[in-house]
Amino acid sequence: MALRLIYDIRITTSSNKVLVFDYVNDVEVVSSFNMLTSTAKITLPRNYQVTNGVELKSLISPGNKVSIQCGYNTTLNTEFIGVISRIDPSVPFVIYCEDYMWYLKQVTISKSYSSVTLKKLMNEIVPKSIKTVVVDVDLGSFRINSATVSSVLDYIKQQYGIISYFRGETLYAALGGWSFDKYKKSAAKEVTVHFQKNMISESLEFRTKLDAKVKVHASSVHADGTVIKYSVGDEGGDTRSLHLPNNLPLETVKNMAKESIDKFKIDGYSGSFTTFGEPFFEHGYAVNLINDLWPERNGRYRIDKTIMRSGTNGYRRIG
């Protein structure tokens, strides 16, 4: 059966009017839990410049909500939920979007705590309209001086190894470090991608434990807000964040960082692959890679970043 590419792209204007686009020149969505903000770019054909006799550029503006769905035939995948960040009303008409982190870039706060948990902090600085799922860890002493909420989340990532990202309308905050053995047994959503059946192209490299290069950044937060840090491993290798229990001395942080290296050095693939729009997957999915030519290399991996492109050149997904 022939596959027909379909779209359902909706923009809610400031007057709560919903504009629906069922065709575009191109759309691209870039998303990763290592990125503070996921983005989308919608390129519209010339005939959408005017809608019901009104210029499109006068109907939409930054902050308007956007949802992007793409699929084949009658099945749509939700690829993006966010807001317009800016528009380029030339020809072609381009709409740039960000996920709901855009809202947190508009809010400036000042706070000071002698001691605070991440849950308490997030509950007080994130608008109540945004649902949060947050790991409960102590941050120690914490001070915010006229900073946006998004910049606070970025600081927490840099200092504590806690990553924040939106999935749809929900804000997640989780530890950046992960154990491969634990991940293999996790209940993460998963997808199977077959080298010979699903992949259009790939730049995957299979490395053994002996070849793998990994650098570990370990940290432990003290009650006064000081973060004890230690890095160990190979320069130019994959980086892993290891958030350790609070109040550990430097020597303990060093030893635990060194002991963790072997956990991260595994036989497996690194790199990226390109498939058609199906099967669907997002960052954070577990992907089961199947290769008929090298069955001994079959395995389960984590997808860190995805790029979805759809339009005149077809429907593609990069993981």
C-alpha positions in Angstrom: 0.0 0.0 0.0 1.3 3.4 -0.9 2.1 5.7 2.0 0.6 9.2 1.9 2.2 11.9 4.1 -0.3 13.8 6.2 -0.1 16.8 8.6 -2.1 18.3 11.4 -0.3 21.5 12.5 -2.3 23.8 14.8 -1.6 27.3 16.0 -3.7 28.9 18.7 -3.8 32.7 18.1 -3.9 35.4 20.8 -7.7 35.6 20.2 -8.0 31.8 20.8 -8.6 31.1 17.1 -7.1 27.8 16.0 -5.4 27.9 12.6 -5.0 24.4 11.0 -2.4 23.6 8.4 -2.7 20.2 6.6 0.3 20.8 4.2 3.7 22.4 4.6 6.8 22.7 2.5 9.0 21.4 5.3 9.0 20.9 9.1 11.9 20.0 11.3 11.9 19.1 15.0 15.1 18.8 17.1 14.9 17.3 20.6 17.2 16.0 23.3 17.2 15.7 27.0 20.7 17.2 26.9 19.2 20.3 25.3 17.4 22.8 27.6 15.0 23.7 24.8 13.7 21.5 21.9 12.9 23.4 18.7 10.8 23.2 15.6 10.8 25.0 12.3 7.8 25.1 10.0 8.1 26.3 6.4 4.8 27.2 4.7 4.0 27.4 1.0 3.1 30.7 -0.6 -0.6 30.1 -0.6 -0.7 30.2 3.2 0.6 33.8 3.2 -3.1 35.0 3.3 -5.8 33.1 5.3 -9.4 34.1 4.6 -8.2 37.4 3.2 -6.1 38.2 6.2 -2.3 38.2 6.1 -0.9 35.3 8.3 1.7 37.5 9.8 -1.0 39.7 11.4 -2.7 36.6 12.9 0.2 34.9 14.7 2.9 36.1 17.1 5.5 34.9 19.6 3.9 33.0 22.5 1.1 31.5 20.4 0.8 27.7 21.2 1.8 25.2 18.5 1.2 21.5 18.0 2.8 19.5 15.2 1.5 16.1 14.1 2.8 14.1 11.1 2.2 10.6 9.8 1.3 8.3 7.0 -2.2 7.7 5.6 -4.5 8.0 8.7 -2.0 7.6 11.6 -0.6 10.8 13.1 2.4 11.1 15.5 2.6 14.0 17.9 6.1 15.4 17.0 6.1 18.7 18.9 4.2 20.8 21.4 5.3 24.3 22.2 5.0 28.0 21.2 6.1 30.3 18.5 9.4 32.0 19.3 9.6 34.2 16.1 8.4 34.4 12.6 10.0 35.2 9.2 7.1 36.5 7.1 9.0 36.5 3.8 8.6 33.9 1.0 8.6 31.2 2.1 6.9 31.9 5.4 8.9 30.4 8.2 7.7 29.9 11.8 10.3 29.2 14.5 9.1 27.4 17.6 10.4 26.4 21.1 8.9 23.9 23.6 7.4 25.2 26.8 10.8 26.2 28.1 10.0 29.4 26.2 7.6 30.4 29.0 10.4 29.9 31.6 12.6 32.2 29.7 10.1 35.0 30.3 10.0 34.7 34.1 12.7 36.4 36.2 13.0 35.6 39.9 15.1 36.2 43.0 15.3 33.7 45.8 17.6 32.7 48.7 17.7 29.5 50.7 20.0 28.3 53.4 19.0 24.8 52.3 16.5 23.6 49.7 15.5 20.4 47.8 15.0 20.5 44.1 11.3 19.6 44.5 10.8 22.6 46.8 12.7 24.9 44.5 10.9 23.8 41.4 7.5 24.1 43.2 8.3 27.8 44.0 9.9 29.0 40.8 8.0 27.2 38.0 4.5 28.6 37.2 1.7 26.5 38.7 0.2 26.0 35.3 3.1 23.8 34.3 3.1 20.2 35.5 6.5 18.9 36.8 8.0 15.6 37.5 11.2 16.1 39.6 13.8 13.9 41.2 14.0 14.7 45.0 17.6 15.7 45.8 19.1 18.2 48.2 20.8 21.3 46.6 22.1 22.7 49.8 22.5 26.5 50.1 21.0 28.1 47.0 20.7 31.8 45.8 19.0 33.2 42.7 19.6 36.9 41.9 17.4 38.3 39.1 17.7 35.2 36.8 15.2 33.6 34.5 13.8 30.2 35.5 15.4 28.6 32.4 18.8 30.0 33.3 18.4 28.6 36.8 17.6 25.1 35.3 20.7 25.4 33.1 22.8 26.3 36.2 21.5 23.3 38.0 22.5 21.1 35.1 26.0 22.5 35.0 26.5 22.4 38.8 24.6 19.3 39.9 24.3 17.1 36.8 20.5 17.4 36.9 18.9 17.8 33.4 15.6 19.5 32.8 13.5 19.1 29.7 9.9 19.2 28.5 8.0 16.2 27.2 4.9 17.7 25.8 3.5 20.1 28.4 5.3 18.4 31.4 8.7 19.6 32.7 11.0 16.8 33.9 14.1 17.1 36.0 16.3 14.0 36.4 19.8 13.0 37.1 22.1 13.1 34.1 24.1 10.1 35.1 22.9 6.6 34.2 24.0 3.0 34.6 23.9 1.0 31.4 23.1 -2.2 33.2 20.3 -0.5 35.1 19.0 1.1 31.9 18.9 -2.2 30.0 16.4 -3.5 32.6 14.4 -0.3 32.8 10.8 0.2 31.8 11.7 2.9 29.2 9.5 3.0 26.1 11.2 1.0 23.4 11.3 0.6 19.7 13.0 -2.0 17.4 15.0 -0.7 14.5 16.3 -3.2 11.9 19.4 -2.3 9.9 18.2 -4.1 6.8 14.5 -3.2 7.0 14.2 0.2 8.6 17.4 2.2 8.1 17.9 4.5 5.2 21.4 5.3 6.2 23.6 5.1 9.3 26.9 6.3 10.7 27.0 3.9 13.6 30.4 2.6 14.9 30.7 -0.6 16.9 33.3 -0.3 19.6 34.5 -2.9 22.1 35.2 -2.1 25.8 38.9 -1.8 24.9 38.1 0.8 22.2 35.5 2.8 24.1 36.4 6.3 25.3 34.5 7.7 28.2 34.9 10.6 30.5 33.0 10.8 33.8 32.2 14.0 35.6 31.3 13.2 39.3 29.9 15.6 41.8 28.7 15.7 45.4 26.7 18.6 46.9 27.6 19.9 50.4 25.2 21.6 52.9 26.6 25.0 52.2 26.0 24.7 48.5 29.6 23.8 47.6 29.8 21.2 44.9 32.8 18.8 45.1 33.7 17.8 41.5 36.1 15.4 39.9 36.5 14.3 36.3 38.3 11.2 35.1 38.6 9.3 31.8 39.5 9.8 28.2 39.6 13.2 26.5 37.4 13.4 23.5 35.2 10.5 24.7 31.5 10.2 25.6 30.8 12.2 28.7 28.7 10.9 31.6 27.6 12.8 34.7 27.6 11.0 38.0 25.6 12.7 40.7 26.8 11.2 44.0 25.3 11.3 47.6 25.6 14.6 49.4 28.5 15.7 51.6 31.1 13.3 50.3 34.8 14.3 50.7 36.9 14.8 47.5 38.8 11.5 48.0 35.5 9.5 48.0 34.3 11.4 44.9 37.5 10.5 43.1 37.3 6.8 44.0 33.7 6.5 43.0 34.3 8.3 39.7 37.2 6.0 38.9 35.2 2.9 39.8 32.4 3.9 37.5 34.5 4.0 34.4 34.1 0.3 33.7 30.3 0.5 34.0 30.2 3.0 31.1 32.8 1.2 28.9 30.7 -1.4 27.0 30.7 -3.2 23.7 28.2 -1.4 21.5 27.3 1.1 18.9 27.7 4.9 19.0 26.6 7.4 16.3 23.3 7.9 14.5 20.9 6.4 12.0 18.2 7.6 9.7 14.8 5.8 9.3 11.5 6.7 7.6 8.8 8.4 9.8 7.9 5.0 11.2 8.7 3.4 13.6 8.1 6.4 15.9 10.6 7.1 18.7 11.7 10.1 20.8 14.8 10.8 22.9 14.9 8.6 26.0 13.5 5.6 24.1 15.3 2.3 24.4 16.1 1.1 20.9 16.7 -2.5 20.1 19.1 -2.6 17.1 18.9 -5.7 15.0 21.5 -6.5 12.3 21.1 -9.7 10.3 24.7 -9.4 9.1 26.2 -9.0 12.6 23.7 -10.7 14.9 26.3 -10.8 17.7 26.1 -7.0 17.8 22.4 -6.8 18.4 21.6 -4.9 21.6 19.6 -2.3 23.5 20.7 1.3 23.5 19.4 4.7 24.6 18.4 7.4 22.1 19.8 10.7 23.4 18.7 13.0 20.5 16.2 12.9 17.7 15.7 15.0 14.6 12.5 14.7 12.6 12.3 16.1 9.1 9.2 16.0 6.9 8.2 17.7 3.7 8.9 17.7 0.0 11.8 15.2 0.5 9.7 12.8 2.6 9.3 11.9 6.2 12.6 11.0 8.0 13.6 10.4 11.6 17.2 10.5 12.9 18.2 8.9 16.2 
